[in-house]
Amino acid sequence: MHKPDSNMTKTFAVGALVGAVVGAAFALLYAPKAGRELRTDLRRQGGRLRTGTAQTVARLTPSRWRTAQTRHTEEQGPAEKAA
């Protein structure tokens, strides 16, 4: 049987992440909300996305290649804790 290599798995994960982000963006933009409420939601969601992406990249990147900034972001935790 053919085993999927790690590059193929990473490519799929990145594709799934991009698809989720695009879908979330369209859902937010087409939701019936007031401008101020939508901007607040976009800012909040953007912060969560940044944190989640940084944590995912840090988890998938070998530790010897991680930068100090990535380690710092990983230690801080989700955006909800900062708010």
Backbone hydrogen bonds, N-H to C=O, Kabsch-Sander energy under -0.5 kcal/mol:
donor,donor_aa,acceptor,acceptor_aa,energy
9,T,5,D,-1.8
10,K,6,S,-2.6
11,T,7,N,-2.3
12,F,8,M,-2.2
13,A,9,T,-2.4
14,V,10,K,-2.6
15,G,11,T,-2.3
16,A,12,F,-2.6
17,L,13,A,-2.3
18,V,14,V,-2.7
19,G,15,G,-2.4
20,A,16,A,-2.2
21,V,17,L,-2.3
22,V,18,V,-2.6
23,G,19,G,-2.4
24,A,20,A,-2.5
25,A,21,V,-2.4
26,F,22,V,-2.4
27,A,23,G,-2.3
28,L,24,A,-2.4
29,L,25,A,-2.6
30,Y,26,F,-2.0
31,A,28,L,-0.8
33,K,31,A,-1.6
38,L,34,A,-2.6
39,R,35,G,-2.6
40,T,36,R,-2.2
41,D,37,E,-2.2
42,L,38,L,-2.7
43,R,39,R,-2.5
44,R,40,T,-2.4
45,Q,41,D,-3.0
46,G,42,L,-2.6
47,G,43,R,-2.1
48,R,44,R,-2.1
49,L,45,Q,-2.6
50,R,46,G,-2.6
51,T,47,G,-2.3
52,G,48,R,-2.9
53,T,49,L,-2.8
54,A,50,R,-2.5
55,Q,51,T,-2.3
56,T,52,G,-2.3
57,V,53,T,-2.8
58,A,54,A,-2.3
59,R,55,Q,-2.2
60,L,56,T,-2.1
61,T,57,V,-1.6
65,W,62,P,-2.1
66,R,62,P,-0.6
66,R,63,S,-0.9
71,R,67,T,-2.1
72,H,68,A,-2.3
73,T,69,Q,-2.6
74,E,70,T,-2.5
75,E,71,R,-1.9
76,Q,72,H,-1.6
77,G,73,T,-1.3
81,K,78,P,-1.2
82,A,78,P,-0.6
82,A,79,A,-0.6
83,A,79,A,-1.4
